[in-house]
Amino acid sequence: MGRNQPQIPRFGRVADITIAQAMTFDFRNTNTLWASVLAETLAQLGLTTAVISPGSRSTPLTVALAGHPRVEAIPVLDERSASFFALGIAKRTGLPSALVCTSGTAGANYYPAIIEARESQVPLLVLTADRPPELRDCASGQTIDQQKLFGHFPNWYAELAIPQANLELLRYLRQTLVQAWQRTLWPTPGSVHLNCPFRDPLAPVADRSTDGLQSLLDGGFWTGLETPNPAYGTGWVDIDTLNRWRNADRGLIIAGPTQPTNPDTYCEAVAHVAGCLQWPVLADALSPLRNAASLNASLITTYDAILRQPGWRADLAAQQVIQLGPLPTSKVLRQWLEEHNPRRWVLDESGRNLDPLHGYTTPIRLSVAQLASALEQGWPQTTSPYLNFWLSLEQKVRHHLDVALTGLDQLFEGKIPWLLAHCLPQGTPVMLANSTPIRDAEWFWPPGDRGLRPFCNRGANGIDGTLSTALGVAHHGPPAVLLTGDLALLHDTNGWLTVPQLHGHLTIVLINNRGGGIFEMMPIAEFNPPFEEFFATPQSVNWNHLCAAYGINYERVESWAQLKACLSFLPSTGVRVLEVRCDRKVSQQVRQAMLSGWDNHRGTKGTG
């Protein structure tokens, strides 16, 4: 295997930038100077995108960022949609996006995205404008307590000083921004919240407050502006642990959801580890491994169906498990791990607790690329009976699912992710909505080599901002696809207000099953009322009319051949909706039939 080191975000270094290379500072008043120093500092650190919602108190920030030649400023009316749009951009690029809003409740609409950023480890820089201290707690309009507005969810919080036309304070601003930028990326990516108070005048009107500063802000102002390149993880595994793995007859790798900015590096590292250990790799649908299948001869994609069968479930009990990131979605897999409680080694650079099962686990703070380096030399390539048993079951169950799905003519929800994996163009980003689509992907998404890039807001598992996140993923990227149910899309239709700002294309595959299909899988489905009205919550929206209101192209899909034709080639611009109408109750019956009923199909037991 070629040496693939972990992707470390590039931190800015601007010590050699001269004033000729920097933007022209806005000396019209104290606020414009302060905001222009802020914008230039962030641009030099690496900021390329700022998503801005309208408001008065944030005027200095908006003027500075919208006027900066190296920052793409994107106006988005709805702050919740804005925050998830910025989240989608940061998911795809791995670099922080900036969010800007006015004072009052505007920032509160960022809360769901900031929670998701923390749980999914996505970098965001949140700039909330605010009233100055003398206008707080006195019934001044559009004023709330914004101190630590987002609780413990950001990586870091600070309130900036009131702007002053003072070189010492401008240096303080510069260094605070360096700290904020660094904390969005290290030691764990996430959001940083800077509360930004401004006094009047907010508009860029000229006064004499900045006289004398022009000559002081020369190239020397930027000298030394840099942040360190931190080393991620320890890059070390003790020899006793390596020997445990080397001698384990029944070892297993579980690759949970991850969305790396360099999927090839990740896939090659996992393949190297699996090859050295001769362990099977159970890969979640949100792992890039399923879309680079030829790299990994140990890949298992049908583990949920396999572990539903009582005989196989017992035969496959593992001794040692290396868990890469969070556990997969599968409830069946989690129950199996709880049942047998193998020794688990949880690899994660951040050192988070990623064991909701509270089992026999040991966290190891390093990346899979660093683990691959540790296994570089001297590992025997012996055949593992345990691996062969898993592979034989994978072949059997995969063949069963592929044959069943190929011959299925009715519009079944679970066939859609299977079809996406077979026909989407190489390298397509695919955003999966939470609830039913992500589960259908885990059950039915097959292995392939199209290099498709799965995305999902899987940190907090909510449906907030699904459309806006997908639009952010598509912005300045290759044509993208969103697979979503009707309720998740309706929850974020304000995201379509962002479409005029989109540079790229998004195809939305809408599964319209008139309600929350996920609840059909739960015991409450047997109790109606109140099931249909309060859980399934069917909506009677005419999607053709709704799309027309936003200027979105709409097409009703009537057959699999039609859907395949629509997905085999994706446009380069605009947004379109492909509505696939399914019966959620029938779909649940089909799922159960496909994933169960293997009592008469048991394979040869594993040994060891």
N, C-alpha and C positions, 0 to 999 in steps of 0.2 A: 504493500500500500504506500502511495506517496504520502509525505508528511503533511498533514493538514492541521495547522494550529487553530485554536479557537478564534472566532471572529471577535476582535476587541474593537469597540466603537472608536472612531477617529476623533480625538479631541483637538480643539483648535490651537494653533500656535501662530501668533501674529507679531512676534517681536521684530521682524524685519519689514513690516508694512510701513510705508511712508505716508505722509499726509496726502501726497498726490494720488496714492492708491485708495485712500479712504474717502468716504463721502464728504461732501461739504456740510459742515455743521450748521444747524439752523439757529442763528443768533437773534431771531426776532424777539424772543422773550425768554424768561427763565424756563418755562415749561417746554418750549420747543427745543431749547438747547439740551435739557435733561433727557427728553424723549429721543432726540437724535443721537446722543451718546449711547443710550440704551440700544437703539436699533443697530448702530454701527458695531457695538461690542458683540451683540448676538450674531450679527452677520459674519464677523470675523471668527467667532467661535464655531460657526458651521450652520447657523440657522438658514434654511432656504424657504420655509413656508410659515406664514402666519394666517390663522383663520380668525376673522374679526367680525363681531356682531355690532350692530349700530347702537350708539348711545352718546350722551353728551359728556359725562365725566371722563370718558376714555378718549376724548378728542386728541390730546397730545400724542398718545400712543398710536392711534389710528393714522394720524397725519404722518408721523415719522416712519412707521412700518410700510404704509401704502406708498410712500415716496422713495423708499430705499431701492436702489437699482438691482440689488442682489437677493432681495426677499420677494417671493411671490405672496402678495396679500390677497386673500380670498374673502369676500363679504358673504356672510351667511346669516339670515335673519334670525332663525331660531337657535338659541344658545345650546340646547340639547343636541340638535342636529349638528351644529358646528363642532361640538366637542367630540362626537363620534366620527365625524368626517376627518378631523385632525388625528384621531386615534387610528383610523384606517390608513392614513398616509404614513404614520409612524410605524405601524405594523409592517408595512411593505418595505420601508427604507431602513428601519432600525435606528433612525435619527430622530431627535425631538422635533415635534411641531409646536408652534406657539399658539396659544389661545388668548384672545383679548375681548373683554366685555366691560360694560359700564358698571356703576355701583348699584346696590340694592339687590333685588332677587335675581338679577341676571346671572350672577355667578352660581347661584344655587342650582341652576339648570345643568351645570357641568357635573354635578355630583355623581350620577350613575357612570359616566365615562371615566371619572377619576378613580372610582372604585374598581372598574374594569382594568384601568391602566395598572393599578397596584397588583391585582390578582393575576393579570396576564403578563406583567413586567414589560410594559410599553412606555417609552419616554414621552412625556408631555411637559411643556413649560406654560403655566397658567398665570396670566397677568390680569388681575381684577382691579379696575380703577375704583377709587373710593373718595369719599369726602375727607377733608382734613379733620384733625381731632376736634377743633372748635365747633364743627358742624355736626358732631355726633351726639346722640342722647339729648337732643333738644327739638325734636319734631321737625327737623329739616327733611325736605322731601327726598325720596329715593335713597334712604340711608338705613342700613341695618348693621348689626355687629358682624363684620367680616373677618375678625381675628380668628385664625385657624378654622375657617368656615367649613373645611372638609375633614375636620377631625384628624385622626391618625393615618388617613389613607395616603396623603402625599409622602414622598420620601423626605421632604424638608419644607419648612414654611419660614417666610420672613416678611416683615412689612418694611418697605423702602422708606427712607426719610422723605420729608417734604422737599420738593425740588428747590435747590438754591443755585445761583450763579456763582459758584465757589469751586475753585480747582480741587481743593481737598475733598469736598463732597462728591465731585464728579469722579474722583479716583475711587472713593468708597463705592459709588454706584458701579463702576467698572468691575471692581473686585468681587462685589456681591453677586453680580451676574455671572462671573466666572465660577463662583461656588455653586450657584443655582444650576448652571449648565452641567457641571460635573455631577451633581447629585441626581440629575435626571437619568444618568447613565451608569453610575457606579456608587456603591458596590452592586446594586441591583437596579435595573431600569424601572422607572416609574415616573410619577408626576412630581413637580415642584410648584408650589403656590407662592407667588409674590403679590402681595397686596400693595397697590400703587396709589397713594393719596395725591391729589392735585388741588391747589387753590386756583381761583380765577387769576388771569384770563385763561380760558381753556382753548379758545380759537387762536390761530397763529398771528395775532395782531402784534405790531412792532412797538417796543418801548425801549428804554435806555438801560434795562436791568443787566444786560450782558456786556456792557462797555468794558473794554480792557482785557477781555478773556481771549479774543481772537488770536493774539500773539502767543498766548500760553499753551493753546491746544495745537501744538505742532506734532511732528512725528514721534517725539519723545514720549508723548502721552501714552502710546501703546507699547513702549518698551517693556518686555517681560510679561506681556499678557499671554499666558499659556496655562494649560492645565495638564497634569501628569497623565501618562498612559499607565493606568493601574494594571497589575497582573491579576488575572482572574483565577481564583482557586489556588490550590497548592501544587497541582501537577504531580501528586505523589500518592502511592498506595503502598501500605506496609507489606513486607514479604509474607507475613502470616496469612493475610487476606488473599494474596495472589496464590499461595499454596492451597488454601481452602477451595478456591475456584478451580485450580488445576486438577484437584483430586475429586471434585464433585461429579458423580455419575449422572445426576439428574439436576442439571443447572438450566436456568431459564432467564432470558432477557425480556423485560416488558418495556416497550417504548411508548410512552404516553404522548399526549398532545404537545407539540412544539412547532413553532413557526419561525425557524431560523432565517436570517437574511441570506445565508449561503447554504441552501439545502444540500448541494452536492458534497460539501465538506462534511456535513453531519452524516449523510448516508454512507459515505466512504468510511468514516470512522466507526460507525456502528457495524458495518460489514466486516471490518478488520477485527473488531473485538469478538464478534460472533464466530468468525473463522478460526481465531486462535483458540477460543474456548470450546468450539463445536456445540454451542448452545442454540436452541431455537429462539427466534425473535418474534414476540407477539406485538404487532404494530397497530396502534390506533389509527383510525381514519384521518386524524389530524396530525399524524406524523408524515413527513415527506417520504418515508421508507416505502409505502405502498406504491408510490409513483416512480420509484427507481428500483424496481423489483429485480432486475437482472444483476444488480450489484451484490445481492444478498441471497445466497443459496439456502439460508435458514429461515426465510420469511414465513410467518404464519398470519393469515388474515381472517380465518374463520373460527378463531378461538371461542367466540361467544356461542356459536352453534355446537362446536365440539364439546364444550364444557356443560352444555345442557343435557347431555346424555349420561345417565348415572354410571354406567360401566366405565366409559372412557374417563369420566371425571375422577373416579377413584384411581384408575391406572396411571394417570398423569401427574400425581402428586409430586411436587418438586422439593429438592433439598435446599438449594441456593437460588436466589433471585437477585438479579441486578435490575433495579428500576430506574429508568431514565426519565427524570422529570415527574410530573403528576401521573397518577394512575389513569388508564383509559376510562371511557364513559361506562363501559359494560358493568352492569350490576351483577351479572352472572360471574364474571371474572373476580370481582371483589368478594363475593360470597365464597367462591372457591378458595381464594387466598386466606380468608378468615377461617375456613373449615380446616385447612391443613397448616396454616401459620408457618410457612418456611422462613428461613433466615433471609432477610431482604436487605440489600445494600442500595441506598437511595442516592443516586448521583444528581447533584444540583449545585451550580456555582454559587448560588445565593445563600445556601445553608438553611433554607426554609424547611419547616416541618411539612413534609408531603405525604404523611401517612395517616389518612382518615380512619384506617382500620386499627390503629394503635397496636400494631403487631411487633414481631421480633425484628426490629429494623435498626440499621446503623447508617447515619447520613455521611456521605463522602462529598466534600466540597471541591469538586473539580468537574471539568467538562468531559464529554465522551471522547473528544479529540485527545485530551491529556491522558485518559485511560488507554486509548489506542497506542499512544507513545510508550506507556508503561508495559504494554504487552508486545513490544516490537520484536524481541528476540527470544528464541528458544522454546517456542510453544509447539508441541507435537500436533500434527494434523491427523489425529486418529478419528475413526468413525465412532459416533456415539449412538448406541441403540435407542436411547431416549429421544435424541434428535430425529432419528429415522422414524420412530413411532409417530411423533408429531407431524412429520412431513407426509407420512402415509395418510393420516387422517385429514390433513389439509387438502391433499389431492382428491380424496374421496368426497369431502364435503364441498369443496370448490366446484368440482365437476357437477355435483347434484344441484347446487345453486345456479350455476351458469346455464345448465340445461333447462331448469325450471323457468328461469327468467327469460331466456331466449324464446321459449315457446309460449310465454304469457301474452295474450293479446289485449286483455282488459287493462285499463289505466290504473296501475297499482303504484302507490307512493314509493315503495321500496325499490322499484325498478329504475326510478329516475336517477339516483346517484350511480347506480350500476351503469346506466347508459352514458352518463356524463363521463365516467372514467374511460369508456370505450371510444368516444367520438370527439371529445373536445380537442382543439388544436394544441400542439406541443407547448408546454410552459404556461398554460392558462391559469391565472389565479382564480380560485373557487372559494367564495365566501359561503359558509354553511350556517343557516340559522339554528338557534338552539331549539330545544324540545324535540319534535319528531325528526326533522331532517338530519340532525347530527347523529341520531341513533340509527336511522336507516343507512347512513353512510358507514357507520361502524359495522353493521351487520352485512351489508351488501357491496360496499366499495371493493372492487377486485384489485389484485396486483397488476401493475403495468409499468411501462417505461416512457410515458408521455411527459414526465417531469411536471405534472400539474402541481400547483401550489395551494394547498388548503389553508383557509383562514376561518377563524370563528372566535367570537367573544366568549371564550370558554373559561375565563377567570372566575366570573361571578355567575355564569350560565344564564344570564337574563336575556330577554328579547329587546331590551332598550337599544335604540340606535342601530338596528340591524341594517337597514337600508343605507343610512349615512355612513356607517363603517365600510360597507361594500363600495360606495361611491369614492371614499377616500382611498381604498385599495386600488381602484381603477384609475385614479387621477394620475396622469403622466406615466402610467404603466401600460402593459399589454392589455388588450381587451379582456375583461373579466366577466365572471358569471356569479350570480347570487342564487342559491337554492333556498327558498323560504316558503313557509306556510302563510295562509291568509292573515292570521291574527298578528304574527310578527311584522308583516309588511304594513298592515293597517296601523300598528302602534307607532310607526315612524314615517307616515306619508309626508310629513313636513320636510323630510329629507329631499323630496323632489324639488323643493325650492332651490336646491344647490345645483341642479342640473345645468343651468346656463353657465356655471363656473367650471364645469367638468371638462378637462382635457383628456379625452379617452372615451372608452365605451364600456357600458355595463348591460349585459343581458340578464334579466330577472326571470328565473323559472319559478313561477308561482303555483304552488300546490294549493288549489282551492278545494278544501274538504269541508267547508262551512263550519269552522269551529276549531277547537283545540284538540287535535288528534292525539296528543300525548296522554290526555286524560282517559282515552279509550283503553289504555294499557293498565290503568289503575283500578283498585277495587271499587272506588266510588262510582265507576261506570255502571255497576249493577243497581244503583239506587237512583231512580228517576221517578218523580222529582227528588232532589233538586238538580240532578246531574246536568241535564241539557241546558237549562237556563243559567246556572251559576258556575258551571265548570267548562262545558263545551263552548258556551257563549257564542252561538252562531250569529254571523253578521250578514245582512242582506245587501251587500254592496255590489253594484254593477261595475265590474272592473273596467269594462270598455269605456264607460262614461267617466269614471274617476281618472283614468289615464288621459282621456281627452282634455279634462280640466287642467292638467299639468303639461299638456303637449307631449305626452309619452306615447311612443308607438306601441300598439297592442295587437296581439294575435291569439286566437283561441286554438289550442292544440287538440286535435281529435284522434291522432294515431301516433304510434311509436315512430313510424317512418317519417311523419311530418316533424316530430320533435328532433329526430336524428338529423334531418336535413337542415333544420334551423341552427343546430349546435355545431355542425361540422365546419362551418365557416362563420366567424364572428365579424360584424362590422367594426370599423375603426373609430367611429364617433357616435355620440348620442346614447340614448337609453331605450330599451324595448322590454315589454312584458310578454312572456309566453305563459298563458294561463292553462294549466292542466287540471281539469276537474276530476276529483276522485271521491269515492265514498269511504269515509274514515272507518266505518264499522266493517265494511268488507275488507279494507286494507289490513285491518288488524287480524282478521281471520286468516288472510293469506300469509301474513308474517308468521303467525303461530304454526301454520302448516309447514312452511318452508324451514323454519329453524328447529323444529322438533320432530319426533317420530322416527328416530334412528335406532330403535331397540333391536331391529333385525339386521343392522348394518355394522356391527362391531368389527373392528379390525384386530390385528394381532397385538397382543399385549406387549408393552415395553419391558425391558429387562434392566437390571442394575439397581 
